[in-house]
Amino acid sequence: YFATKDALAAVCIRQRVRAVATAMGQSIEATRHLVLPERADALMLAQCGAPLAEPQLWAALFLVERQVSGIEAFKSLYDDFVGLWARALGASPEMPPEAVLEAAFAAHAIVYGLVSQTLITRSVQPDAAAVRQLLRTAVHGYLSRVAPQAYQGFDSWR
């Protein structure tokens, strides 16, 4: 039983968001043997996969999330996602240890921000491939500055 519609909505949103987090965790485990750019690419695709597959649903979820989630709940979920990025980036020998947390925060902010804002603000359904390419350019562009040795000779992200 849920006391309010908002409480029910928050639980439904949390379940979908947790499913994305689970997919990201599976991605981290499946890509442990890959180099940083490939691992980051896989994690980014795991994070944006569900929203880009169902853009209308996720646009609504992102909007409702802002109305029904308290700031502490939002921060907690945000921190969980930053933690997933930190786990993936921190396991890479090319990533400077002192840069892991900031890079994780930036990578998550890029993916979450671009995906949520694209879905919320665009009046036409976005081209998922174009959004993924935009994400790849932004995430890898940032990471290539933080961990340049990981990107030496690795141009397939462009």
Secondary structure, 3 states (H helix, E strand, C coil): CCCCHHHHHHHHHHHHHHHHHHHHHHHHHHCCCCCHHHHHHHHHHHHHHHHHHCHHHHHHHHHHHHHHCCHHHHHHHHHHHHHHHHHHHHCCCCCCHHHHHHHHHHHHHHHHHHHHHHHHHCCCCCCHHHHHHHHHHHHHHHHHHHCHHHHCCCCCCC
